[in-house]
Amino acid sequence: MLLRLILLLMLAPGLAAPPGVAVAAEDLPLRLPDIGDAGGNLITPEEERLIGREFMRSVRHSLNILGDPIVTAYLQNLGERLISQVDGYEQKVTFFLVNDPSINAFAGPGGYIGVHTGLILSARTEGELVSVLAHELSHVVQRHLVRSFESGQRMELTTIAAMIAAILIGSQNAQAGQAVLTGAMAGSAQQQLSYSRLHEQEADRVGLTMMARAGFNPREMVSFFETLQSANRYAGLRAVELLQTHPLTLSRIADARNRAEQISSGTSGDDLTFQLIKARVKVLSGDSIYLQRQTDPEDIPAAARRYQQALRWLSDKQYDKARGTIRELLDKDAHRVLFHLTAAEIELAAGRPRAAHKLLSSALTLFPNNLPLTEMLAETLLKEGNATEASALLEQQLRYRPNRRLYELHAQAAQAANRLADAYQSLAELYYLDGNTLQAISYLQQALEQDGKSEYERLAMQARLAAWKTEVQAAQEDSQKKH
């Protein structure tokens, strides 16, 4: 017990364990930071969530977000596996995929994390990808972004959100960043948003612990640092984007390597699933020349190559070839949900919703309540003209894990089933998630004007409406005070 305590103390910042001695991942502490500075008081967690919604409103208008439910669910599952290792952390994290060939990822306010297609395609293992996700999650958990805006206490929350969006979006697309906010204003905030050397090392340390506790090998972070260094050497005048906001110094690499070697090794992740996701991203992203250079075909498993070929045939509308290939893959590996999803995806694209329905129903017996399968089944029911069943299915999911795509599908299903109160209510929730609270209020008011809701449901909707109006009023009063 004494030896274990000594080892844990030596893993604190600035200290090192004895050479050749590794600490078990489950023994590593991972708690929320005790933030006693102004950053913990100026912007509350609830205000940060409001900033996050405003931030995402700008992101959706300015970046090319790929709404592919399969890749998004994959990133979300990895992220939730990591964040579950943080003791006492309750804020929701939301991952989204940006169609951009650059090697980058970014953490916005409110737990929103964008991942570039180029990052996924540049990672050699799932563990390398996870190392970046863990690093970005560490910035979220440690509230680095909020703490960087201590001097922004006189700004409106919407202004803070716009400034963050301008800088983060600007690092992806300069023209889009300018469209969100003027360059002068963004420039004045750049120093506030750039992560300090201390924040970067703290995010590495927390990220390494998060990875280890989730069962991944922390050495994968060091491996990806080396990948970034190599990519940066051949980047020419334009440096790797991830290194612009996350400077990679020799001391940072050495510190990460030292810490990683002191922790018991996990795995590099699920290599086949990762390679299948890479194949999907490659086709979805448009397969640019830049992306073609990222992977040596000899390193790709045969199943991933066949899966990529099936997706290419699907995109070329050669449905028979795509169907035959995915059936071969299913015959060899019937317990991989990705193949079931793609088989149904092919049938939907070929205009055969009944065949897709059969495939999805069968898959849901193997993977009950799987979110991508359920979403696709709801789409299938809509295409079959069974809006009532689709609406009921989506309502069941919304009780447990509401998200933007479910609300969007439910609004369509409810409208098709002539249940206008439900349709307007889901539109209201959708716009609220998008940061457009005024439009959300308008739709919720329209929902209350319709028939079909019980007295209990109407009371709940009225309470929701009152909360949104209070939120808008508080923001307006805050704006007046600061002016």
NORNORMO-V689205 format. One record per backbone hydrogen bond with DSSP energy under -0.5 kcal/mol. NH is the residue of the N-H (numbers start at 1). CO is the residue of the C=O. Records with the same first field share a line. If there is no record, write none. Layout:
NH: CO + CO
//
This chain:
5: 1
6: 2
7: 3
8: 4
9: 5
10: 6
11: 7 + 8
12: 9
15: 12
21: 18
22: 20
23: 262
27: 24
28: 25
32: 87
35: 33
36: 34
40: 37
41: 38
42: 38
43: 39
44: 42
48: 44
49: 45
50: 46
51: 47
52: 48
53: 49
54: 50
55: 51
56: 52
57: 53
58: 54
59: 55
60: 56
61: 57
62: 58 + 59
63: 59
65: 63
66: 97
67: 65
72: 68
73: 69
74: 70
75: 71
76: 72
77: 73
78: 74
79: 75
80: 76
81: 77
82: 78
83: 79
84: 80
85: 82
86: 83
87: 30 + 85
89: 86
94: 111
96: 113
97: 66
98: 115
99: 64
100: 98
104: 102
106: 114
108: 106 + 112
111: 108
112: 109
113: 94 + 111
114: 106
115: 96
116: 104
117: 98
118: 100
119: 102 + 116
120: 116
121: 117
122: 118
123: 119
127: 268
129: 125
130: 126
131: 127
132: 128 + 129
133: 129
134: 130
135: 131
136: 132
137: 133
138: 134
139: 135
140: 136
141: 137
142: 138
143: 140
144: 139
147: 143
148: 144
149: 146
150: 147
152: 149
153: 150
155: 152
160: 156
161: 157
162: 158
163: 159
164: 160
165: 161
166: 162
167: 163
168: 164
169: 165
170: 166
171: 167
172: 168 + 169
173: 169
177: 173
178: 174
179: 175
180: 176
181: 177
186: 182
187: 183
188: 184
189: 185 + 186
190: 186 + 187
191: 187
193: 189
194: 190
195: 245
200: 196
201: 197
202: 198
203: 199
204: 200
205: 201
206: 202
207: 203
208: 204
209: 205
210: 206
211: 207
212: 208
213: 209
214: 210
215: 212
216: 211
217: 267
218: 216
220: 217
221: 218
222: 218
223: 219
224: 220
225: 221
226: 222
227: 223
228: 224
229: 225
230: 226
231: 227
232: 228
233: 229
234: 230
235: 232
238: 235
239: 237
242: 103
243: 240
244: 240 + 241
245: 241
246: 242
249: 247
253: 249
254: 250
255: 251
256: 252
257: 253
258: 254
259: 255
260: 256
261: 257
262: 258 + 259
263: 260
264: 23
267: 215
271: 269
274: 270
275: 271
276: 272
277: 273
278: 274
279: 275
280: 276
281: 277
282: 278
283: 279
284: 280
285: 281
286: 283
287: 282
292: 288
293: 289 + 290
294: 291
297: 295
299: 296
300: 297
305: 301
306: 302
307: 303
308: 304
309: 305
310: 306
311: 307
312: 308
313: 309
314: 310
315: 311
316: 312
317: 314
318: 313
319: 317
322: 318
323: 319
324: 320
325: 321
326: 322
327: 323
328: 324
329: 325
330: 326
331: 327
332: 328
333: 329
336: 333
337: 335
339: 336
340: 336
341: 337
342: 338
343: 339
344: 340
345: 341
346: 342
347: 343
348: 344
349: 345
350: 346
351: 348
352: 347
356: 352
357: 353
358: 354
359: 355
360: 356
361: 357
362: 358
363: 359
364: 360
365: 361 + 362
366: 362 + 363
367: 363
370: 367
374: 370
375: 371
376: 372
377: 373
378: 374
379: 375
380: 376
381: 377
382: 378
383: 379
384: 380
385: 382
386: 381
387: 385
390: 386
391: 387
392: 388
393: 389
394: 390
395: 391
396: 392
397: 393
398: 394
399: 395
400: 396 + 397
401: 397
407: 403
408: 404
409: 405
410: 406
411: 407
412: 408
413: 409
414: 410
415: 411
416: 412
417: 413
418: 415
419: 414
420: 418
423: 419
424: 420
425: 421
426: 422
427: 423
428: 424
429: 425
430: 426
431: 427
432: 428
433: 429
434: 430
435: 432
436: 431
437: 435
440: 436
441: 437
442: 438
443: 439
444: 440
445: 441
446: 442
447: 443
448: 444
449: 445
450: 447
458: 454
459: 455
460: 456
461: 457
462: 458
463: 459
464: 460
465: 461
466: 462
467: 463
468: 464
469: 465
470: 466
471: 467
472: 468
473: 469
474: 470
475: 471
476: 472
477: 473
478: 474
479: 475
480: 476
481: 477
482: 478
483: 479 + 480
//
